[in-house]
Amino acid sequence: MKIIGSPPLLLHGLQIPISENEVSPIIWKSIQAGEYEAKEAHSVIRILRAGDRIVELGSGLGVITSIMARTPNVSIWSFDANPDLISLARRVADANDITNATFEHRLLSSGPSSEHVFFIRKDFWMSSLLENQGPYEHKITIKSSNLDKFIEKNHINVIVMDIEGAERDLLSLACLKGIDRVFLELHDHLYGLSGVRCIFASMDRLGFSYDPRGSVGPCVLFTRDDGEPRFYEN
């Protein structure tokens, strides 16, 4: 979908057919400045391999999805608990001729399916399961699906997530069988350094190691550790 009368908006090499009135002023400014998802965009392309099967938790505007989809022969299932974002993410993918990614309004979590309250905020990147994160515009109830069952059914081997603090609880209960890489954004402002420690402990329990080669600040890559030395990268 093209915005009539507006020149194409480019971000990280992608066309972004979104108008100013469809996002908050803060997010619009971030897009125009080229800062939206900049750290993630730089890092995520380095962690993927041809043929990966990826589940993305937190579609956002579909920018990271579309970047990942350019890796040869990957398949992507992208989910967001915010229903307002799914059509925007699909629009971005369509504008960039992405055909190997699907988008769905859905919440994947650990454990049995249950109902959750999701708080939608003006700056959508702050929408979350946390009421005390700040003022919200409205809230919805959404029923979760089990992440591990989805991984098994679809032979997923990579998880990419940006889910505003929910990563701590999700990883504490997940099994992640068949997963060899997990790329996520930490949110220490929501759960403190003790929450970061919990995440690292959960990943250690599951056999993952912090991978400095795919990590930049709060954007962290965890990789299954086979104990083998790796070639030095400058």
Backbone bond lengths (Angstrom), bond angles and torsions (degrees), N, CA, C in turn:
res aa  C-N    CA-C-N  psi(-1)  N-CA   C-N-CA  omega(-1)  CA-C   N-CA-C  phi
1 M - - - 1.462 - - 1.525 109.90 -
2 K 1.333 118.18 126.14 1.446 121.93 178.97 1.525 110.29 -101.19
3 I 1.330 115.05 143.31 1.460 119.95 176.43 1.523 107.61 -84.18
4 I 1.325 117.39 112.74 1.452 122.43 -174.71 1.529 110.10 -62.85
5 G 1.334 114.65 132.49 1.456 119.25 176.16 1.515 114.18 83.34
6 S 1.310 118.78 -1.78 1.460 121.31 -179.72 1.518 109.58 -114.43
7 P 1.343 117.43 138.34 1.465 119.23 175.67 1.516 109.69 -67.67
8 P 1.330 118.37 155.95 1.464 120.25 179.52 1.523 110.60 -60.91
9 L 1.302 116.80 133.80 1.454 122.41 176.21 1.517 107.35 -93.41
10 L 1.330 116.94 124.24 1.448 121.57 -176.88 1.523 110.41 -108.30
11 L 1.331 115.50 140.19 1.460 121.54 179.45 1.516 108.31 -149.50
12 H 1.309 117.59 121.05 1.467 123.36 179.65 1.532 111.53 52.35
13 G 1.335 115.43 36.93 1.454 120.24 178.88 1.518 114.55 80.71
14 L 1.314 117.13 8.65 1.461 122.12 -179.36 1.522 111.16 -112.20
15 Q 1.323 116.05 148.87 1.457 120.51 168.52 1.532 108.43 -80.72
16 I 1.312 115.30 133.73 1.470 120.99 -178.28 1.530 108.16 -119.92
17 P 1.333 118.08 90.92 1.470 121.62 -176.44 1.525 112.24 -82.68
18 I 1.311 115.18 61.33 1.462 121.72 -177.92 1.517 107.82 -126.22
19 S 1.317 117.16 138.95 1.457 121.19 -178.51 1.523 110.89 -97.62
20 E 1.298 115.06 162.90 1.462 122.04 -174.28 1.523 112.63 -58.97
21 N 1.325 116.90 -34.96 1.468 119.68 -176.05 1.527 113.55 -79.82
22 E 1.330 117.86 0.26 1.466 120.38 -179.67 1.523 113.24 -95.66
23 V 1.325 117.08 -8.46 1.460 121.27 177.52 1.523 108.60 -135.12
24 S 1.319 116.33 170.04 1.467 120.18 -179.73 1.525 109.92 -72.98
25 P 1.337 117.88 159.66 1.472 120.29 178.26 1.524 113.15 -57.18
26 I 1.322 117.42 -37.38 1.471 120.58 -179.77 1.525 110.35 -64.87
27 I 1.319 116.67 -44.35 1.468 119.67 -179.53 1.528 110.82 -69.73
28 W 1.322 116.99 -39.27 1.466 119.86 178.04 1.536 110.96 -60.78
29 K 1.315 116.52 -42.92 1.460 121.08 178.06 1.528 110.67 -62.27
30 S 1.329 116.71 -40.50 1.459 121.77 179.11 1.528 111.22 -63.82
31 I 1.332 116.84 -40.55 1.466 121.04 178.19 1.525 110.35 -65.01
32 Q 1.328 116.60 -48.05 1.460 120.62 -178.15 1.526 112.39 -62.37
33 A 1.330 116.05 -33.20 1.463 120.73 -178.99 1.528 112.26 -81.73
34 G 1.341 116.99 -6.01 1.460 120.75 -178.19 1.513 113.48 76.94
35 E 1.344 116.56 16.03 1.459 121.31 -176.43 1.521 113.52 -96.41
36 Y 1.320 117.10 -14.06 1.457 120.10 -177.07 1.529 110.30 -64.28
37 E 1.340 116.63 121.95 1.468 123.31 179.14 1.535 112.32 55.17
38 A 1.324 117.88 29.74 1.466 120.39 -174.43 1.526 112.15 -65.91
39 K 1.327 117.29 -45.62 1.474 119.49 -179.24 1.523 110.34 -63.66
40 E 1.320 116.24 -43.63 1.458 120.96 -179.62 1.525 110.81 -64.22
41 A 1.324 116.21 -42.76 1.472 120.32 -178.56 1.518 111.20 -61.96
42 H 1.318 116.65 -38.77 1.460 120.89 -179.39 1.524 111.11 -69.01
43 S 1.320 116.55 -38.05 1.462 120.63 -172.80 1.517 113.67 -85.98
44 V 1.332 117.92 -38.70 1.460 120.01 -166.51 1.532 112.26 -67.09
45 I 1.319 117.44 -32.06 1.470 118.67 -178.73 1.524 111.31 -68.97
46 R 1.330 117.06 -20.49 1.465 120.63 -178.65 1.522 112.36 -82.51
47 I 1.325 117.02 -17.23 1.464 118.73 -172.99 1.524 112.85 -97.25
48 L 1.343 116.78 -9.71 1.462 119.76 -174.20 1.521 111.76 -93.63
49 R 1.329 114.71 156.57 1.460 122.39 176.19 1.525 108.57 -129.22
50 A 1.302 115.21 154.36 1.466 119.75 178.19 1.524 109.78 -55.91
51 G 1.331 115.26 134.18 1.459 120.56 177.30 1.512 115.34 88.40
52 D 1.326 118.32 -0.62 1.466 120.11 178.85 1.529 110.59 -60.25
53 R 1.321 114.08 148.97 1.470 122.08 174.94 1.524 106.17 -117.02
54 I 1.329 115.50 113.57 1.457 122.32 -163.99 1.522 110.99 -116.88
55 V 1.322 116.41 133.93 1.457 120.76 166.45 1.522 106.92 -108.45
56 E 1.326 115.02 127.81 1.462 121.46 179.20 1.523 108.45 -110.05
57 L 1.312 116.56 123.46 1.455 122.58 177.64 1.528 107.52 -104.40
58 G 1.313 115.61 110.24 1.454 121.62 -175.06 1.512 110.75 102.01
59 S 1.337 116.71 80.40 1.469 121.26 -176.42 1.514 112.43 -67.20
60 G 1.344 116.30 -35.34 1.455 118.75 -171.96 1.512 110.20 58.22
61 L 1.325 116.69 -134.51 1.465 121.66 179.04 1.523 112.80 -87.98
62 G 1.326 117.08 5.16 1.450 119.60 179.29 1.514 113.54 81.41
63 V 1.321 117.39 10.50 1.465 121.10 -178.71 1.523 110.99 -68.18
64 I 1.331 116.87 -51.74 1.460 120.24 -179.93 1.535 109.78 -65.23
65 T 1.319 116.92 -37.63 1.462 121.01 176.34 1.517 110.91 -56.00
66 S 1.326 116.11 -48.90 1.462 121.04 -176.62 1.517 111.49 -67.32
67 I 1.323 117.16 -34.80 1.469 120.22 176.25 1.530 109.56 -65.58
68 M 1.331 116.92 -46.25 1.461 120.60 -179.68 1.520 111.26 -62.77
69 A 1.320 116.18 -36.02 1.462 120.92 -174.68 1.518 113.08 -66.15
70 R 1.318 117.92 -13.25 1.461 121.47 178.78 1.529 112.23 -80.69
71 T 1.326 117.82 -11.53 1.461 120.15 174.56 1.530 107.88 -70.12
72 P 1.311 118.47 133.32 1.475 120.67 -173.87 1.534 113.48 -56.33
73 N 1.316 114.51 131.93 1.469 123.09 169.58 1.530 114.87 62.80
74 V 1.335 118.05 22.32 1.463 118.37 174.82 1.525 109.43 -84.84
75 S 1.332 114.55 156.99 1.467 121.89 172.72 1.510 107.34 -125.13
76 I 1.334 116.64 136.63 1.464 120.96 -174.35 1.517 110.33 -129.65
77 W 1.337 115.52 131.55 1.457 123.19 169.85 1.524 106.85 -112.43
78 S 1.318 116.57 114.59 1.461 120.49 -174.28 1.524 110.04 -114.91
79 F 1.346 115.97 131.69 1.458 121.71 -175.43 1.526 110.70 -128.04
80 D 1.309 115.28 147.27 1.463 120.51 172.77 1.522 109.12 -144.52
81 A 1.323 116.01 139.69 1.455 120.93 179.01 1.523 111.89 -78.56
82 N 1.325 116.47 -12.95 1.461 121.51 179.04 1.533 108.41 -92.34
83 P 1.329 118.52 108.13 1.474 120.19 -175.70 1.520 112.95 -65.06
84 D 1.340 117.67 -22.41 1.457 121.20 -177.93 1.527 112.42 -67.75
85 L 1.335 116.89 -20.33 1.464 120.19 -173.57 1.517 113.85 -91.17
86 I 1.314 117.67 -20.26 1.459 119.75 -172.77 1.527 112.08 -62.69
87 S 1.320 117.93 -44.84 1.468 119.77 -179.32 1.526 111.07 -66.70
88 L 1.336 117.56 -35.12 1.464 120.50 178.16 1.527 110.40 -67.36
89 A 1.330 116.73 -42.75 1.463 120.60 179.58 1.527 110.87 -63.68
90 R 1.317 116.55 -41.66 1.472 119.81 177.36 1.524 110.85 -63.09
91 R 1.323 116.60 -38.20 1.462 120.59 -179.34 1.530 110.96 -64.23
92 V 1.325 115.93 -43.15 1.466 120.01 177.56 1.525 110.36 -62.70
93 A 1.326 117.12 -45.00 1.465 120.63 178.95 1.524 111.07 -61.07
94 D 1.324 117.12 -44.18 1.468 120.90 -179.71 1.527 111.23 -63.02
95 A 1.333 116.59 -39.57 1.463 120.18 -178.64 1.520 111.85 -65.53
96 N 1.315 116.38 -21.96 1.458 120.93 -178.78 1.529 112.82 -109.35
97 D 1.352 114.47 17.96 1.473 121.97 175.06 1.522 112.66 57.76
98 I 1.325 115.96 38.58 1.461 121.32 178.10 1.525 108.66 -87.21
99 T 1.328 116.03 121.61 1.468 120.25 -178.45 1.524 112.61 -120.80
100 N 1.327 117.29 -2.24 1.470 120.47 -176.32 1.524 112.61 -108.98
101 A 1.331 115.95 25.49 1.466 120.99 177.25 1.522 109.20 -135.46
102 T 1.325 116.26 138.88 1.455 121.77 174.84 1.518 109.09 -117.81
103 F 1.326 116.27 149.15 1.457 122.35 -178.40 1.527 109.32 -123.35
104 E 1.321 114.96 140.22 1.468 119.07 -178.93 1.526 110.14 -149.81
105 H 1.330 114.76 140.72 1.462 120.46 172.22 1.525 107.63 -76.54
106 R 1.326 115.87 105.65 1.455 120.13 -173.06 1.518 110.02 -164.62
107 L 1.307 116.34 150.39 1.458 122.56 177.22 1.521 108.99 -118.76
108 L 1.325 117.06 118.50 1.452 121.72 175.25 1.521 108.37 -101.32
109 S 1.323 116.27 133.99 1.461 120.89 -179.67 1.520 109.04 -144.35
110 S 1.320 116.17 175.01 1.463 121.11 177.05 1.519 109.87 -87.46
111 G 1.303 115.98 153.88 1.451 120.06 177.34 1.510 112.73 83.12
112 P 1.331 116.51 -174.78 1.472 121.71 -177.46 1.529 111.75 -63.56
113 S 1.313 115.20 156.09 1.457 120.91 176.46 1.522 110.26 -60.43
114 S 1.339 115.97 137.01 1.471 120.47 179.33 1.515 109.23 -154.73
115 E 1.318 116.22 167.12 1.456 120.59 -179.73 1.526 110.41 -90.88
116 H 1.335 114.84 139.77 1.461 121.71 -179.73 1.522 109.08 -129.73
117 V 1.323 116.24 150.03 1.455 121.87 173.03 1.526 107.97 -97.20
118 F 1.325 116.30 125.91 1.461 121.88 -178.34 1.523 108.13 -115.34
119 F 1.343 115.89 129.31 1.462 122.28 -174.35 1.526 109.83 -102.22
120 I 1.333 115.83 119.35 1.460 122.09 -175.26 1.525 108.96 -99.16
121 R 1.334 114.97 126.31 1.463 121.80 -175.72 1.524 111.43 -115.45
122 K 1.328 115.44 158.92 1.467 121.07 -177.63 1.510 110.90 -56.54
123 D 1.331 117.11 -48.04 1.455 120.82 171.83 1.527 106.02 -83.37
124 F 1.326 116.48 98.32 1.469 119.87 -166.72 1.514 113.12 -59.29
125 W 1.345 117.64 -24.16 1.461 118.67 -179.69 1.524 112.22 -69.33
126 M 1.343 117.74 -5.62 1.458 121.61 174.71 1.525 112.39 -104.07
127 S 1.317 117.66 1.27 1.464 120.56 176.02 1.525 108.47 -66.15
128 S 1.337 116.29 139.14 1.463 118.08 -172.55 1.524 110.54 -164.99
129 L 1.325 114.69 -177.53 1.467 122.52 174.83 1.518 111.57 -86.03
130 L 1.336 117.37 0.40 1.463 121.94 -173.71 1.526 110.89 -102.23
131 E 1.312 117.00 113.75 1.468 120.67 178.87 1.526 111.12 -67.56
132 N 1.325 117.02 -37.63 1.466 120.26 -174.86 1.521 113.60 -81.62
133 Q 1.320 117.65 9.57 1.458 120.38 177.62 1.519 111.33 -72.27
134 G 1.314 117.57 -21.51 1.458 120.70 179.09 1.514 111.01 149.61
135 P 1.346 117.16 177.26 1.465 121.39 -179.45 1.527 111.11 -57.39
136 Y 1.324 115.44 144.08 1.461 119.81 179.88 1.520 109.27 -130.92
137 E 1.333 116.19 156.76 1.459 121.52 -178.26 1.520 111.52 -82.66
138 H 1.326 116.25 -42.71 1.458 120.46 174.90 1.518 108.64 -161.33
139 K 1.316 116.13 172.69 1.454 120.90 -179.98 1.519 109.48 -132.95
140 I 1.323 114.80 154.14 1.454 120.85 178.21 1.524 108.66 -131.12
141 T 1.311 115.84 160.35 1.455 121.41 172.13 1.518 108.51 -106.41
142 I 1.328 115.86 130.22 1.461 120.54 -177.73 1.522 109.00 -135.07
143 K 1.316 115.57 137.86 1.462 121.36 -179.98 1.522 109.47 -91.13
144 S 1.306 115.68 131.37 1.465 119.96 -176.49 1.517 112.09 -83.90
145 S 1.339 114.34 159.28 1.459 123.11 170.82 1.518 107.77 -118.33
146 N 1.325 116.74 155.77 1.453 121.12 -176.02 1.525 111.73 -78.72
147 L 1.326 116.09 123.77 1.456 121.95 -178.25 1.524 111.86 -63.23
148 D 1.308 117.82 -46.31 1.464 120.60 -176.37 1.524 112.12 -63.71
149 K 1.329 117.16 -36.37 1.459 119.98 176.63 1.527 110.81 -65.68
150 F 1.331 115.93 -39.42 1.461 119.54 178.64 1.531 110.35 -65.25
151 I 1.327 116.74 -41.94 1.460 121.42 178.39 1.527 110.42 -58.27
152 E 1.317 115.87 -47.54 1.467 120.35 -177.98 1.528 111.69 -65.06
153 K 1.315 116.68 -45.53 1.463 121.12 -176.83 1.525 112.21 -63.11
154 N 1.334 117.26 -36.47 1.464 121.20 -172.91 1.530 113.45 -107.94
155 H 1.325 116.49 8.78 1.467 121.70 175.68 1.533 111.53 55.15
156 I 1.324 114.94 46.16 1.461 121.65 179.92 1.526 109.75 -73.89
157 N 1.344 116.33 140.24 1.467 118.86 174.81 1.529 114.00 -124.63
158 V 1.331 117.33 -6.43 1.464 121.14 179.03 1.528 109.55 -134.97
159 I 1.334 115.52 136.17 1.463 121.36 173.79 1.523 108.53 -117.04
160 V 1.322 116.26 132.59 1.461 122.95 172.77 1.525 106.28 -122.84
161 M 1.326 116.91 126.64 1.464 117.66 -176.98 1.519 113.14 -142.75
162 D 1.323 114.19 141.28 1.461 123.08 170.60 1.524 105.29 -141.57
163 I 1.331 116.24 90.53 1.466 120.76 -167.71 1.532 112.16 -127.00
164 E 1.324 116.14 33.49 1.455 123.00 168.13 1.523 114.29 48.11
165 G 1.300 117.15 54.43 1.454 121.69 173.18 1.507 115.67 95.25
166 A 1.336 118.14 -18.87 1.464 120.63 -177.90 1.518 112.08 -71.44
167 E 1.335 117.28 -11.75 1.464 120.54 -179.95 1.523 112.51 -61.89
168 R 1.320 117.40 -32.06 1.469 119.62 -178.21 1.521 110.85 -61.90
169 D 1.322 117.65 -51.83 1.467 120.34 -177.68 1.523 111.43 -72.03
170 L 1.333 117.50 -36.72 1.460 119.90 -179.90 1.526 110.89 -60.83
171 L 1.317 116.83 -46.76 1.465 120.37 -176.00 1.521 112.51 -73.34
172 S 1.320 117.03 -22.80 1.465 119.23 -179.13 1.522 111.85 -69.76
173 L 1.340 117.33 -20.97 1.466 121.45 -176.88 1.528 113.70 -116.38
174 A 1.319 117.70 -8.29 1.459 120.88 -174.17 1.531 111.47 -77.71
175 C 1.341 115.18 159.13 1.469 122.06 174.46 1.528 111.42 -102.73
176 L 1.329 116.82 -40.28 1.467 124.21 177.30 1.533 113.12 57.64
177 K 1.321 116.12 37.26 1.459 120.51 177.21 1.525 109.73 -64.01
178 G 1.326 116.61 129.98 1.458 121.61 -179.93 1.516 114.45 91.10
179 I 1.331 117.24 -8.98 1.463 121.25 179.87 1.517 109.74 -86.32
180 D 1.340 116.89 133.93 1.463 119.12 176.42 1.522 114.03 -114.19
181 R 1.354 117.22 -14.99 1.459 120.82 175.73 1.520 110.50 -141.58
182 V 1.335 115.90 139.40 1.458 122.29 174.27 1.526 107.48 -130.32
183 F 1.327 115.88 120.96 1.466 121.41 178.65 1.519 107.63 -114.33
184 L 1.329 116.76 123.16 1.461 119.26 -175.82 1.519 110.95 -144.58
185 E 1.332 114.80 161.80 1.461 121.08 172.12 1.520 108.32 -102.67
186 L 1.338 115.10 126.74 1.458 121.08 175.57 1.528 109.52 -78.16
187 H 1.333 116.13 149.81 1.462 121.49 179.48 1.528 109.18 -130.77
188 D 1.328 114.73 68.30 1.460 119.54 -175.80 1.520 112.79 -64.78
189 H 1.345 117.12 -20.30 1.465 119.39 177.28 1.526 111.73 -69.88
190 L 1.332 116.78 -13.78 1.464 120.75 179.57 1.528 112.67 -100.78
191 Y 1.332 117.92 -30.61 1.470 119.57 -177.16 1.522 113.68 -131.39
192 G 1.330 117.41 7.40 1.449 120.60 175.78 1.519 113.04 70.48
193 L 1.333 115.03 178.01 1.456 119.72 178.86 1.520 111.65 -68.61
194 S 1.335 116.83 -24.43 1.469 118.81 176.25 1.524 110.16 -65.01
195 G 1.343 117.04 -34.34 1.457 120.78 176.09 1.511 111.87 -68.19
196 V 1.334 116.63 -38.40 1.461 120.50 175.66 1.526 109.78 -61.82
197 R 1.324 115.75 -42.21 1.467 120.11 178.31 1.525 111.21 -61.40
198 C 1.322 116.78 -39.35 1.470 120.83 177.81 1.523 111.28 -62.42
199 I 1.334 116.50 -41.07 1.464 120.53 179.57 1.521 110.45 -63.85
200 F 1.318 116.22 -46.43 1.472 119.27 179.85 1.527 110.44 -63.95
201 A 1.330 117.45 -36.87 1.468 120.14 178.16 1.525 110.76 -66.30
202 S 1.325 117.00 -40.21 1.464 120.79 178.30 1.521 110.89 -63.51
203 M 1.330 116.31 -43.21 1.458 119.79 -179.10 1.521 111.08 -68.60
204 D 1.320 116.96 -35.64 1.463 120.26 175.92 1.534 110.20 -63.24
205 R 1.322 115.96 -42.72 1.473 120.80 178.03 1.510 111.53 -59.72
206 L 1.307 116.89 -33.41 1.463 121.87 -177.89 1.528 112.91 -88.10
207 G 1.334 116.62 0.95 1.460 119.75 176.44 1.512 115.38 91.03
208 F 1.338 117.29 16.79 1.454 121.36 179.74 1.526 110.79 -101.98
209 S 1.322 115.57 151.17 1.459 122.15 174.77 1.527 109.57 -119.91
210 Y 1.318 115.40 148.68 1.465 120.61 170.83 1.519 108.21 -61.75
211 D 1.329 116.86 126.95 1.455 121.85 -177.71 1.528 109.40 -109.69
212 P 1.333 117.67 103.62 1.466 119.68 -175.71 1.521 113.68 -66.31
213 R 1.325 118.15 -19.93 1.464 120.30 -175.67 1.524 112.77 -75.44
214 G 1.314 116.40 -17.89 1.459 118.97 178.03 1.513 112.81 -118.04
215 S 1.338 116.84 12.71 1.460 121.80 -174.79 1.526 110.79 -112.79
216 V 1.330 115.77 139.14 1.458 121.99 175.77 1.521 107.88 -139.81
217 G 1.323 117.04 109.12 1.452 120.80 179.99 1.519 111.29 56.90
218 P 1.355 118.16 -125.69 1.465 120.88 -178.24 1.522 113.98 -76.56
219 C 1.328 117.62 -8.28 1.463 121.46 177.86 1.528 107.57 -90.76
220 V 1.330 115.64 107.26 1.460 121.25 -165.69 1.524 110.89 -118.79
221 L 1.328 115.00 136.41 1.454 121.73 174.07 1.526 109.28 -106.02
222 F 1.330 115.71 129.48 1.459 122.46 171.39 1.531 107.47 -111.42
223 T 1.333 115.89 134.30 1.460 121.53 -177.46 1.518 109.26 -128.35
224 R 1.335 116.82 142.80 1.459 120.12 173.48 1.527 108.54 -61.08
225 D 1.299 116.41 128.33 1.458 121.30 -175.27 1.516 110.20 -94.54
226 D 1.351 115.98 117.10 1.462 119.98 177.96 1.526 112.18 -94.77
227 G 1.336 116.63 0.53 1.454 120.82 176.21 1.514 115.15 80.42
228 E 1.336 116.77 1.34 1.461 120.09 -177.84 1.533 110.65 -88.94
229 P 1.346 117.33 140.07 1.479 119.96 174.29 1.521 110.12 -60.91
230 R 1.331 115.80 152.47 1.467 120.12 179.18 1.519 109.62 -118.88
231 F 1.336 115.05 151.91 1.446 119.51 178.27 1.524 109.97 -62.48
232 Y 1.308 115.74 142.38 1.454 121.02 -179.47 1.518 109.98 -68.03
233 E 1.325 115.43 136.69 1.471 121.64 174.77 1.511 108.05 -120.19
234 N 1.325 116.60 127.38 1.461 120.80 -179.38 1.524 109.88 -73.17
